[in-house]
Amino acid sequence: MRIAVFGATGTVGRLVVERALREGHEVTAFTRSAASVTQRHERLRVVEGDVLDTDSVQRAVEGQEAVLISLGNGRKGVVRAGGTKAIIDAMRRTGVKRLICQTTLGVGDSKGNLNFLWKYVMFGLLLRPAYADHVEQEKYVMASDLDWTIVRPSAFTDGPATGGYRRGFRADEPGLTLKISRADIADFMIEQLTDPTYLHQAPGISN
């Protein structure tokens, strides 16, 4: 398939690009700086630009069969100031229907993502809460007429892919503090290109 990856140079995004190329897909990597995409491949195209720039987002989305958004928590990330909405608008203009979007809303524990919020308080990042940005991001996705899957990992690890993750947990299911490797998230997002099982759902996943 022809896919566009937004957040392609983040920790998960790089793995998404690598896995997509390995699976034989044609990949357009959207990035603020082309120099940050160190991988070279005949099926890899790089589009440089800001996510709020309509023209550059349009170039990345046009001609694709699916869009994958893999976001970190940086205040300059894709989600800031409606970046996800800009991508959805470009998809509507170009007729691309399939969206796989990873958010961090599941990060934390079953008591209202307290671990996630505590981390942001400790590091002083609640000046512009990333959590609120991701709430808005999910609202944009859910309100769209696209075929979408939202991936909500419960907590990240840096370990290798296990190949044995389970899917379908609610992110806030009582008593669960789940962890998933970033590599497993990338694998799951690539699977969703052709697997309609989780369309219009927001599953948590774990290893």
N, C-alpha and C positions, 0 to 999 in steps of 0.2 A: 504494500500500500504506500501511498504518498502521504506523509504525515509532517505536520509542523510541530516543533517542540519549543514551548516558551518556558524560560527558566532552564535553558539547556546547559548552562555552565555552573549550575548549583550542584550540590553533592548528589542529589537524586537525579537531577536533570542529565548530568553526564552519563550516569548509568543507563538512563532511559535511551539516550542517543546510541550508546554502545550496543545495548541489547537490540534496539530496532535495526541497526545496521547488520548485526549478526544474524537477525531473522530474515534479512533480505529486503527490508523496507527502504524506500527512498525518504531521506530525512532532510527537512529544512530546519536548521537551528537558528532561533531568534536570539540575539544577544546585543547588549549595549556596546560591546567592543569585539570586533571580529578576531582580534588578537587573543582573546580569552578562549577561543575554540582551538585547542591544540591538535585535535584529531583531524586527520586528512583521509578522505575516502571518496571514491568516484561517485558514490550515491549520497554524499553529504554536501548540502548547499547551506551557506551561511548568509543570513540577512542581518545586517547591523542597523540598530535604530532604538529609539525610545518607545516604550509600549503605549505612550499617549500620543505618538505621532501616527496619524491615520494612514499616511502613505506607506510607511515602513511595515506596519502591521498588515496592511492589505497585501503588500508584496509577499509577506511570509505565508499568508493564509491562502491566497489565490491559487487554484489548481490542486489543492490538497484534498485528500479523502477523509482526514481526521486531524484533530488538533489535540495535543496533550499539553496541559499546564502543570508544571512541577515547581512549586513555590517554596522558597525559604522564608525567613522572617525579617530579612533586611528591610530597612525603611525605604530603600530604593528598588524594591522587588516589583514583580509584575503586578501584584495585587494593589499596590498603592494608588490612591486617588482614582479608583475605577479602571485600572488596567484590564481586569478581567472583562468588564463591560465593553471596553474598546475591542477586545478580541472577539467577543460574541457578536458585536455589531458588524465586524469585518466578515465573520462567518455567515451572517445573514445576507450581507451584500453579495457574497461570492457563492452562496448555495452549499457551503460545507455544513454537514449536519451532525457529525459525530464528535463529541467532546469528552475527554477523560481528564478530570481535574483533581489534583491532589491538594488537600488543605491540611492545616495543622490543628484543626478544631478538636481532634480526638486526643491531642497530646496532653497527658496528665493522668489523673486517676478518676475513679467513678464519682468523686465528690466535687463535680463542677470544674474539672480541669485545674485543680488547685496547684499542682506541680508546675504546670505551664505558666500560670499567672505569677506564682512565687518567683520563678526564674526571671521573669521580666521586671518584677519589682526590684529584685536583687541587683540586676544589671542596669537599672535606671532607664529601661527602654519603654516604660509606660508613658513617656512624654507624648508618644504617638502610638497608641496601642496596636500592635500587630494583630492581637486577638480580634479587635473590632474590625480591622480590615478583612480578616478572613470570614467573619460573620457576613459582611457586605458581599464578599466574593460569592459565598454560597447562595445568597439571595439572588444575585444576578443569574447564576447558573440555573437555579430551580425555577425561576420565573421565565426562562427562555423556552423557545419551542424546539430546542435541539434534542438530539438523542444523547443524553449525558449520563455519565457515571461519576460520582464524587467518591474519592478514596480518602478515608479518614483513618490513618494509622493511629493507634493508641499511644505508642511511644517508640522512639527510634533507638536502634543500636547500630554500632559501626561494624558489627560482625559480618561474616560472609552470608550469602544467600543460603537458606536451609533447604529450599525446595519443598518444604512441608507445611507452609502456612495455611491457616484456616480462614475462611471468609464468611461474612454475613453477620458478624457481631455488631450490635449497636455500640457506638463509641462510648456511651454512658451506661452500659449494662452493669447493674449492681454487682460489686464484688470482683470485678475484673480489672486488673492492671496489666495490660497486654504490651508486648514488645515485638517489634518487627525490624529486621535489618533493612537498610536502605536498598540493598540489592533486591530483596523480595518485593519491595514497593515497585521498583522499576519493572520487574517481571510481571507483576499484576497489571500494571498500566498497559504494558504491551499486549498482554492477553486480552484486555478489554477492547482492543481494536476490532476483533472479530467475534467476541463472545458477548451475546446480548443478555446474559443471565442477570447482570446487575444494572441494567439500564434503569434510569430514573430512581436509583437508590443511592444511599450514602453509607456503604458498608465500612465498618472497622475491620481490619485484618490483623492477624498475628502469626508469629512463627511458633 
